[in-house]
Amino acid sequence: MQAEKIKIKNNVFLLGNQHTFPVAMYGAAKLYERLGTTAHYERIEQFSHMGLFCAKKGDTVIIFEKKNKHNLQLVKNLRKIGLNAILV
């Protein structure tokens, strides 16, 4: 199961697009509600213009979207700067 492999560290950013944006929103609400974790949700395309600038090394970024060239590159770049990036 994918969820068993995800290790949440520090602040959490949940990203989605079109159909997965509500999933990101719901996930952030549940993380905050159940774990008291600081959780943010954004559209994938907005994260690089906004959320990325308040993310700190070690924060977790979970992307709810299918694998494609753009998302794979985004995960690679986020990991390079020290973020725990996961594509589910």
C-alpha positions as CSV (number, residue, x, y, z in Angstrom):
1,M,0.0,0.0,0.0
2,Q,1.4,3.4,-1.0
3,A,0.3,5.2,2.2
4,E,2.5,3.0,4.3
5,K,5.6,4.2,2.4
6,I,5.0,7.9,2.9
7,K,6.9,9.4,5.8
8,I,5.6,12.9,6.6
9,K,8.2,15.3,7.8
10,N,7.8,18.9,9.0
11,N,5.2,21.0,7.1
12,V,3.2,19.2,4.4
13,F,2.2,20.5,1.0
14,L,-0.5,18.6,-0.9
15,L,-0.7,19.4,-4.6
16,G,-3.3,18.5,-7.2
17,N,-4.9,19.6,-10.5
18,Q,-8.4,19.6,-11.9
19,H,-9.8,16.3,-10.4
20,T,-7.1,15.8,-7.8
21,F,-7.2,19.3,-6.3
22,P,-10.2,18.4,-4.1
23,V,-8.2,15.3,-3.0
24,A,-5.3,17.6,-1.9
25,M,-7.7,19.9,-0.1
26,Y,-9.4,17.0,1.8
27,G,-6.0,15.4,2.6
28,A,-4.7,18.7,4.1
29,A,-7.9,19.0,6.2
30,K,-7.5,15.4,7.5
31,L,-3.8,15.8,8.3
32,Y,-4.6,18.9,10.3
33,E,-7.6,17.5,11.9
34,R,-6.2,14.1,12.9
35,L,-2.5,14.7,13.4
36,G,-2.4,18.4,14.0
37,T,0.2,18.7,11.2
38,T,0.7,21.9,9.4
39,A,-0.7,21.1,6.0
40,H,-1.2,23.3,2.9
41,Y,-2.9,22.5,-0.4
42,E,-2.4,24.1,-3.8
43,R,-2.7,23.5,-7.4
44,I,0.5,22.0,-8.9
45,E,1.1,24.9,-11.2
46,Q,0.7,27.5,-8.4
47,F,3.1,25.8,-6.0
48,S,6.2,26.9,-7.9
49,H,5.0,30.5,-7.8
50,M,3.8,30.6,-4.2
51,G,4.1,27.7,-1.8
52,L,7.6,26.8,-2.8
53,F,8.9,30.0,-1.3
54,C,7.7,29.2,2.2
55,A,8.8,25.5,2.0
56,K,11.8,24.6,4.1
57,K,14.4,21.9,3.7
58,G,12.9,18.6,5.0
59,D,9.2,19.6,4.3
60,T,7.0,17.0,2.6
61,V,5.4,17.7,-0.8
62,I,2.8,15.1,-2.0
63,I,1.6,15.4,-5.6
64,F,-1.7,13.8,-6.4
65,E,-1.4,13.5,-10.2
66,K,-0.4,10.9,-12.8
67,K,3.2,10.5,-13.7
68,N,4.1,12.7,-16.7
69,K,7.3,14.5,-17.8
70,H,6.4,17.7,-16.0
71,N,5.6,16.1,-12.6
72,L,8.6,13.7,-12.7
73,Q,10.8,16.7,-13.3
74,L,9.1,18.7,-10.5
75,V,9.7,15.9,-8.1
76,K,13.4,15.7,-9.1
77,N,13.9,19.4,-8.7
78,L,12.1,19.5,-5.3
79,R,14.3,16.7,-4.0
80,K,17.4,18.5,-5.2
81,I,16.6,21.4,-2.9
82,G,16.0,19.2,0.1
83,L,12.2,18.6,0.0
84,N,10.7,15.2,0.6
85,A,8.7,15.1,-2.7
86,I,6.3,12.2,-3.4
87,L,4.3,11.5,-6.6
88,V,1.2,9.4,-5.9
